Amino acid sequence: MNSKLKKFLVLFSLLLLPTILYIGLTTGKHNFVNLPYLVTETGDTAKIPPFSFTNQDGKRITDGDYKGKIYVADFFFTTCPGICKIMTENMKRLQEEFVKNEDFYLLSHTVNPERDTVETLRRYARDKKADTRNWNFVTGTKDSIYKIAESYFANASPDSLAPGGFLHSEFFVLVDKEGRIRCRKEDDGNIKAVYDGTSEVDMRKLKDDVKVLIAEYNLALKKNNNASKKLEREQ
């Protein structure tokens, strides 16, 4: 296989396949289906509130850094003796899957901020060979981290009975460019708002849904560009 063909196949898989997948998941030729939004009990669309944490490099990370980005969030701690290792490996696999997409980020919150200092998070990210250009491992006050966990509908709290002394969800949460939590509609019609970060099945579903969400934005951009060109022609 020559180099030109290889380049074409890489570009095709990165740019066109997500759109083709998205179209394939629609209900009709012209009725495109977006990934569902998570809706709260009050009927509002679930949206991540403003936040401010410190990452592994000592840099302040806010919701502004994630504005305009599709991202996956989770909660962990560096001394976790249980599920965190699998979760971090699966986050890394997600990063590798979408390495060429500049609009895809990851966000991992420690649930043990007293121990997981900036230096500890930096060492953890380095040991896990994480690319921290688009993956932030963040710490902050306990109150701020546990509060934001509620917005992701995740558990995060000290628990003497839990492995390592902390309780946290194994869930990954998919957030769109406007900070809204996105879901998937399962075959049985149920809406699923989280993905099990230790499950191979859920990881495949999450990868597919990220591709669908990317395609959704690509199609919206194309539609807007076409509308702009039409308006220019009419003027």
C-alpha positions as CSV (number, residue, x, y, z in Angstrom):
1,M,0.0,0.0,0.0
2,N,1.6,3.3,-1.1
3,S,1.9,6.3,1.2
4,K,-0.8,8.4,-0.6
5,L,-3.4,5.6,-0.2
6,K,-2.5,5.3,3.5
7,K,-3.0,9.0,4.0
8,F,-6.3,8.9,2.2
9,L,-7.5,6.0,4.4
10,V,-6.5,7.8,7.5
11,L,-8.2,11.0,6.5
12,F,-11.3,9.1,5.5
13,S,-11.6,7.3,8.8
14,L,-11.1,10.5,10.8
15,L,-13.3,12.9,8.8
16,L,-15.9,10.9,6.9
17,L,-16.6,7.7,8.8
18,P,-18.1,9.6,11.8
19,T,-20.5,11.4,9.5
20,I,-21.4,8.2,7.7
21,L,-22.0,6.5,11.0
22,Y,-24.2,9.4,12.2
23,I,-26.3,9.3,9.1
24,G,-26.6,5.5,9.5
25,L,-28.1,6.1,12.9
26,T,-30.9,8.4,11.8
27,T,-34.5,7.6,11.6
28,G,-35.0,8.8,8.0
29,K,-33.4,10.4,5.0
30,H,-33.9,13.9,6.3
31,N,-34.8,13.4,10.0
32,F,-31.4,13.3,11.8
33,V,-31.3,12.1,15.4
34,N,-29.0,13.8,17.9
35,L,-27.7,12.1,20.9
36,P,-30.3,12.7,23.6
37,Y,-29.7,15.3,26.3
38,L,-29.9,14.3,29.9
39,V,-32.9,16.0,31.4
40,T,-33.2,16.6,35.2
41,E,-36.3,16.0,37.3
42,T,-37.2,19.7,36.9
43,G,-37.3,19.2,33.1
44,D,-34.1,21.2,32.5
45,T,-31.2,20.0,30.3
46,A,-28.4,18.8,32.6
47,K,-25.5,21.1,32.2
48,I,-22.1,21.2,34.0
49,P,-21.8,24.4,36.0
50,P,-18.8,26.7,36.0
51,F,-15.8,25.1,37.7
52,S,-12.2,25.9,38.6
53,F,-9.6,23.3,39.5
54,T,-5.8,22.9,39.4
55,N,-4.2,20.4,37.0
56,Q,-1.1,18.2,37.1
57,D,1.0,21.1,35.9
58,G,-0.3,23.6,38.5
59,K,-2.4,25.4,35.9
60,R,-5.9,26.6,36.7
61,I,-8.4,24.7,34.6
62,T,-11.9,26.1,34.2
63,D,-15.1,25.3,32.3
64,G,-13.8,27.9,29.8
65,D,-11.0,25.6,28.8
66,Y,-13.6,23.0,27.9
67,K,-16.0,25.3,26.1
68,G,-16.2,24.2,22.5
69,K,-14.8,20.8,23.3
70,I,-16.4,17.4,23.4
71,Y,-15.1,15.7,26.6
72,V,-15.4,12.6,28.8
73,A,-15.2,13.1,32.6
74,D,-14.5,10.7,35.4
75,F,-13.5,10.5,39.1
76,F,-10.6,8.6,40.5
77,F,-7.7,8.7,43.0
78,T,-4.1,7.8,42.5
79,T,-3.8,5.3,45.3
80,C,-7.0,3.5,44.3
81,P,-6.5,-0.3,44.8
82,G,-9.5,-1.2,42.7
83,I,-11.2,0.0,39.6
84,C,-9.2,3.2,38.9
85,K,-6.4,1.4,37.0
86,I,-8.9,0.0,34.5
87,M,-10.7,3.3,34.2
88,T,-7.5,5.2,33.5
89,E,-6.4,2.6,30.9
90,N,-9.8,3.0,29.2
91,M,-9.5,6.8,29.3
92,K,-6.1,6.4,27.6
93,R,-7.7,4.2,25.0
94,L,-10.3,6.9,24.3
95,Q,-7.6,9.4,24.0
96,E,-5.7,7.3,21.5
97,E,-8.9,6.6,19.5
98,F,-9.5,10.4,19.0
99,V,-5.9,11.6,19.0
100,K,-6.3,13.5,15.7
101,N,-9.5,15.3,16.8
102,E,-8.5,18.7,18.4
103,D,-12.0,19.1,19.8
104,F,-11.9,16.0,22.0
105,Y,-10.7,16.3,25.6
106,L,-10.6,14.3,28.8
107,L,-11.1,15.4,32.4
108,S,-10.2,13.3,35.5
109,H,-11.0,14.6,39.0
110,T,-9.3,13.2,42.1
111,V,-11.6,12.3,45.0
112,N,-8.7,12.4,47.4
113,P,-7.4,16.0,46.9
114,E,-5.5,16.0,50.3
115,R,-3.1,13.3,49.0
116,D,-3.3,13.9,45.3
117,T,-1.3,17.1,45.1
118,V,-0.2,18.7,41.8
119,E,3.1,16.7,42.0
120,T,1.3,13.5,42.7
121,L,-1.0,14.0,39.7
122,R,1.9,14.9,37.5
123,R,3.7,11.7,38.4
124,Y,0.6,9.7,38.0
125,A,-0.1,11.1,34.5
126,R,3.5,10.5,33.6
127,D,3.5,6.9,34.9
128,K,0.3,6.2,32.9
129,K,1.8,7.7,29.8
130,A,-1.1,10.1,29.5
131,D,-1.0,12.9,26.9
132,T,-1.8,15.9,29.1
133,R,-2.2,18.3,26.1
134,N,-5.9,17.4,26.1
135,W,-6.3,15.3,29.3
136,N,-6.3,17.1,32.6
137,F,-6.0,15.4,36.0
138,V,-7.4,18.0,38.4
139,T,-7.5,18.6,42.1
140,G,-9.2,21.2,44.4
141,T,-11.0,21.4,47.6
142,K,-13.0,18.4,48.7
143,D,-16.2,20.5,48.7
144,S,-15.7,21.7,45.2
145,I,-14.9,18.3,43.8
146,Y,-17.7,16.5,45.6
147,K,-20.1,19.2,44.5
148,I,-19.1,19.0,40.8
149,A,-19.5,15.2,41.0
150,E,-23.2,15.7,41.7
151,S,-23.5,17.6,38.4
152,Y,-22.1,14.6,36.6
153,F,-24.5,12.4,38.6
154,A,-21.4,10.6,40.0
155,N,-20.6,9.5,43.5
156,A,-17.5,10.9,45.2
157,S,-16.9,10.8,49.0
158,P,-14.7,9.4,51.8
159,D,-15.9,5.9,52.8
160,S,-13.9,3.8,55.3
161,L,-15.6,0.7,53.9
162,A,-14.6,1.3,50.3
163,P,-11.4,0.1,48.8
164,G,-8.7,2.7,49.5
165,G,-11.0,4.7,51.8
166,F,-13.0,6.5,49.1
167,L,-16.2,5.9,47.2
168,H,-16.5,7.0,43.6
169,S,-18.4,5.9,40.6
170,E,-16.8,3.9,37.8
171,F,-18.8,5.9,35.3
172,F,-17.6,8.0,32.4
173,V,-19.8,10.9,31.4
174,L,-20.0,12.4,27.9
175,V,-20.3,16.2,27.7
176,D,-20.9,18.2,24.5
177,K,-19.3,21.5,23.4
178,E,-21.9,23.5,25.3
179,G,-21.3,21.7,28.6
180,R,-24.5,19.6,28.3
181,I,-24.5,15.9,29.3
182,R,-25.3,13.6,26.4
183,C,-26.9,10.1,26.5
184,R,-27.6,7.2,24.3
185,K,-30.9,5.5,23.6
186,E,-30.6,1.8,24.2
187,D,-32.3,-0.9,22.1
188,D,-34.9,-1.3,24.8
189,G,-35.8,2.4,24.6
190,N,-34.2,3.4,27.9
191,I,-31.9,6.4,28.1
192,K,-28.5,5.8,29.4
193,A,-26.7,8.8,30.8
194,V,-23.4,7.1,31.9
195,Y,-20.9,4.6,30.7
196,D,-19.3,2.0,32.8
197,G,-15.6,2.8,32.6
198,T,-14.6,-0.8,33.4
199,S,-16.8,-2.4,30.8
200,E,-15.6,-3.3,27.3
201,V,-19.2,-3.2,26.0
202,D,-19.8,0.3,27.4
203,M,-16.5,1.5,26.1
204,R,-17.4,0.4,22.6
205,K,-20.7,2.3,23.0
206,L,-19.0,5.4,24.2
207,K,-16.6,5.4,21.3
208,D,-19.5,5.1,18.9
209,D,-21.4,7.9,20.6
210,V,-18.4,10.2,20.6
211,K,-18.2,9.6,16.8
212,V,-21.9,10.3,16.4
213,L,-21.5,13.5,18.4
214,I,-18.5,14.7,16.3
215,A,-20.6,14.0,13.2
216,E,-23.5,15.9,14.6
217,Y,-21.3,19.0,15.0
218,N,-19.8,18.5,11.6
219,L,-23.2,18.3,9.9
220,A,-24.4,21.4,11.8
221,L,-21.3,23.3,10.7
222,K,-21.8,22.2,7.1
223,K,-25.4,23.3,7.3
224,N,-24.4,26.7,8.6
225,N,-21.8,27.1,6.0
226,N,-24.3,26.3,3.2
227,A,-26.8,28.7,4.7
228,S,-24.1,31.4,4.8
229,K,-23.2,30.8,1.1
230,K,-26.8,30.9,0.1
231,L,-27.3,34.2,1.9
232,E,-24.2,35.6,0.2
233,R,-25.5,34.6,-3.2
234,E,-28.9,36.2,-2.6
235,Q,-27.3,39.5,-1.5
